[in-house]
Amino acid sequence: MTTQMKAALIFKAGELYELGCNSSQAVCGALAGHYGLDQETAFRMASSFGDGTSRLRGTCGAADALVIMAGFEKDTSIPGDTGTREENYRMVRELVAEFKRRHGSVFCATLCGPAGKDRKRCRKLVESAVEIYADYLGWQ
């Protein structure tokens, strides 16, 4: 992946957010094509994770999207495949740790305030999540 392609994915995530996707949908929607996943399916699977998981103000939807997409990168769909499961869990821990390192938290209430969301801040978190994912996979 080229630098331009990576930048386009980051921009696409931000634009999807601006078009009305929640943070999780925007990240998953931007990354879906890499896995041959259609955008509608990506939006559906991520739909409940926005706004700190359905406005519970818990884990940021952009961080949740990193977890969702890790399942496509490290496929754990074969029952009993503990090796791949451990790879997946390691990937998730590293992605979430990097998100927390860059932003100080993974919790929506901390990142965007307890009263509501700051759309400008959320867009930056969405774009950052795609950048973190791309960097983890070595997409330059």
C-alpha positions as a Markdown table, in Angstrom:
| # | Residue | x | y | z |
|---|---|---|---|---|
| 1 | Met | 0.0 | 0.0 | 0.0 |
| 2 | Thr | 1.3 | 3.4 | -0.9 |
| 3 | Thr | 1.4 | 6.5 | 1.2 |
| 4 | Gln | -1.3 | 8.0 | -1.0 |
| 5 | Met | -3.5 | 4.9 | -0.5 |
| 6 | Lys | -3.1 | 5.1 | 3.2 |
| 7 | Ala | -3.9 | 8.8 | 3.3 |
| 8 | Ala | -7.0 | 8.1 | 1.2 |
| 9 | Leu | -8.2 | 5.5 | 3.7 |
| 10 | Ile | -7.7 | 7.9 | 6.6 |
| 11 | Phe | -9.5 | 10.6 | 4.7 |
| 12 | Lys | -12.3 | 8.2 | 3.7 |
| 13 | Ala | -12.9 | 7.3 | 7.4 |
| 14 | Gly | -13.1 | 11.0 | 8.3 |
| 15 | Glu | -15.6 | 11.6 | 5.5 |
| 16 | Leu | -17.7 | 8.6 | 6.4 |
| 17 | Tyr | -17.9 | 10.1 | 9.9 |
| 18 | Glu | -18.9 | 13.5 | 8.5 |
| 19 | Leu | -21.6 | 11.8 | 6.4 |
| 20 | Gly | -23.3 | 10.5 | 9.5 |
| 21 | Cys | -21.6 | 7.2 | 10.3 |
| 22 | Asn | -20.8 | 6.6 | 13.9 |
| 23 | Ser | -17.1 | 6.3 | 14.8 |
| 24 | Ser | -17.0 | 2.6 | 14.6 |
| 25 | Gln | -18.8 | 2.4 | 11.3 |
| 26 | Ala | -16.5 | 5.1 | 9.8 |
| 27 | Val | -13.3 | 3.1 | 10.6 |
| 28 | Cys | -14.8 | -0.3 | 9.6 |
| 29 | Gly | -16.3 | 1.2 | 6.4 |
| 30 | Ala | -12.9 | 2.6 | 5.4 |
| 31 | Leu | -11.1 | -0.6 | 6.0 |
| 32 | Ala | -13.7 | -3.0 | 4.7 |
| 33 | Gly | -12.6 | -3.1 | 1.1 |
| 34 | His | -9.1 | -4.4 | 2.1 |
| 35 | Tyr | -10.9 | -7.6 | 3.3 |
| 36 | Gly | -13.4 | -7.9 | 0.4 |
| 37 | Leu | -16.1 | -6.8 | 2.7 |
| 38 | Asp | -18.9 | -4.6 | 1.4 |
| 39 | Gln | -19.5 | -1.3 | 3.1 |
| 40 | Glu | -23.1 | -2.1 | 4.1 |
| 41 | Thr | -22.0 | -5.2 | 6.0 |
| 42 | Ala | -19.2 | -3.2 | 7.7 |
| 43 | Phe | -21.7 | -0.6 | 8.7 |
| 44 | Arg | -24.1 | -3.2 | 10.1 |
| 45 | Met | -21.5 | -5.0 | 12.2 |
| 46 | Ala | -20.2 | -1.8 | 13.6 |
| 47 | Ser | -23.5 | 0.0 | 14.1 |
| 48 | Ser | -23.8 | -0.7 | 17.9 |
| 49 | Phe | -20.3 | 0.4 | 18.8 |
| 50 | Gly | -20.5 | 4.1 | 18.2 |
| 51 | Asp | -20.7 | 6.8 | 20.9 |
| 52 | Gly | -18.8 | 4.7 | 23.4 |
| 53 | Thr | -20.8 | 1.6 | 22.6 |
| 54 | Ser | -24.4 | 2.7 | 22.1 |
| 55 | Arg | -24.0 | 5.9 | 24.1 |
| 56 | Leu | -22.9 | 4.1 | 27.2 |
| 57 | Arg | -19.8 | 6.3 | 27.1 |
| 58 | Gly | -17.6 | 3.2 | 27.3 |
| 59 | Thr | -14.9 | 2.2 | 24.9 |
| 60 | Cys | -14.6 | 4.7 | 22.0 |
| 61 | Gly | -16.2 | 3.3 | 18.8 |
| 62 | Ala | -13.0 | 4.0 | 16.8 |
| 63 | Ala | -11.1 | 1.8 | 19.2 |
| 64 | Asp | -13.8 | -0.8 | 19.1 |
| 65 | Ala | -13.4 | -0.8 | 15.3 |
| 66 | Leu | -9.8 | -1.7 | 15.7 |
| 67 | Val | -10.9 | -4.8 | 17.6 |
| 68 | Ile | -13.5 | -5.7 | 15.0 |
| 69 | Met | -11.1 | -5.4 | 12.1 |
| 70 | Ala | -8.4 | -7.4 | 13.8 |
| 71 | Gly | -10.8 | -10.4 | 13.5 |
| 72 | Phe | -10.5 | -10.1 | 9.7 |
| 73 | Glu | -6.8 | -9.8 | 9.8 |
| 74 | Lys | -6.2 | -12.6 | 12.3 |
| 75 | Asp | -9.1 | -14.9 | 11.4 |
| 76 | Thr | -10.2 | -16.9 | 14.4 |
| 77 | Ser | -13.3 | -18.5 | 12.8 |
| 78 | Ile | -11.9 | -22.1 | 13.1 |
| 79 | Pro | -13.0 | -23.6 | 16.5 |
| 80 | Gly | -10.0 | -24.8 | 18.5 |
| 81 | Asp | -7.4 | -22.8 | 16.6 |
| 82 | Thr | -5.8 | -21.3 | 19.7 |
| 83 | Gly | -2.7 | -20.2 | 17.9 |
| 84 | Thr | -4.5 | -17.8 | 15.7 |
| 85 | Arg | -6.7 | -16.7 | 18.6 |
| 86 | Glu | -3.6 | -15.8 | 20.5 |
| 87 | Glu | -2.2 | -13.9 | 17.5 |
| 88 | Asn | -5.6 | -12.0 | 17.3 |
| 89 | Tyr | -5.5 | -11.2 | 21.0 |
| 90 | Arg | -1.9 | -10.0 | 20.8 |
| 91 | Met | -2.9 | -7.8 | 17.8 |
| 92 | Val | -5.8 | -6.3 | 19.6 |
| 93 | Arg | -3.8 | -5.6 | 22.7 |
| 94 | Glu | -1.1 | -3.8 | 20.7 |
| 95 | Leu | -3.7 | -1.8 | 18.6 |
| 96 | Val | -5.6 | -0.7 | 21.7 |
| 97 | Ala | -2.4 | 0.1 | 23.6 |
| 98 | Glu | -1.3 | 2.4 | 20.7 |
| 99 | Phe | -4.6 | 4.1 | 20.6 |
| 100 | Lys | -4.4 | 4.7 | 24.4 |
| 101 | Arg | -0.8 | 5.9 | 24.0 |
| 102 | Arg | -1.7 | 8.4 | 21.4 |
| 103 | His | -4.9 | 9.7 | 23.0 |
| 104 | Gly | -4.5 | 9.0 | 26.8 |
| 105 | Ser | -7.6 | 6.8 | 27.0 |
| 106 | Val | -9.9 | 4.4 | 25.1 |
| 107 | Phe | -13.0 | 5.6 | 26.9 |
| 108 | Cys | -15.4 | 7.9 | 25.1 |
| 109 | Ala | -16.4 | 9.8 | 28.2 |
| 110 | Thr | -12.7 | 10.7 | 28.8 |
| 111 | Leu | -11.9 | 11.4 | 25.2 |
| 112 | Cys | -15.0 | 13.5 | 24.3 |
| 113 | Gly | -16.4 | 14.5 | 27.7 |
| 114 | Pro | -19.3 | 13.0 | 29.7 |
| 115 | Ala | -22.0 | 15.3 | 28.4 |
| 116 | Gly | -21.7 | 14.5 | 24.7 |
| 117 | Lys | -19.4 | 14.2 | 21.8 |
| 118 | Asp | -17.1 | 16.7 | 20.2 |
| 119 | Arg | -17.5 | 15.9 | 16.5 |
| 120 | Lys | -14.2 | 17.5 | 15.5 |
| 121 | Arg | -12.4 | 15.5 | 18.2 |
| 122 | Cys | -14.3 | 12.3 | 17.1 |
| 123 | Arg | -13.3 | 12.7 | 13.5 |
| 124 | Lys | -9.6 | 13.0 | 14.6 |
| 125 | Leu | -10.0 | 9.8 | 16.6 |
| 126 | Val | -11.6 | 8.0 | 13.7 |
| 127 | Glu | -8.8 | 9.1 | 11.4 |
| 128 | Ser | -6.2 | 8.2 | 14.0 |
| 129 | Ala | -7.6 | 4.7 | 14.4 |
| 130 | Val | -7.3 | 4.0 | 10.6 |
| 131 | Glu | -3.7 | 5.3 | 10.8 |
| 132 | Ile | -2.9 | 3.1 | 13.8 |
| 133 | Tyr | -4.3 | 0.0 | 12.0 |
| 134 | Ala | -2.4 | 0.8 | 8.8 |
| 135 | Asp | 0.8 | 1.4 | 10.6 |
| 136 | Tyr | 0.4 | -1.8 | 12.5 |
| 137 | Leu | 0.1 | -3.7 | 9.3 |
| 138 | Gly | 3.0 | -1.9 | 7.8 |
| 139 | Trp | 1.0 | -0.1 | 5.2 |
| 140 | Gln | 3.3 | 2.8 | 4.0 |
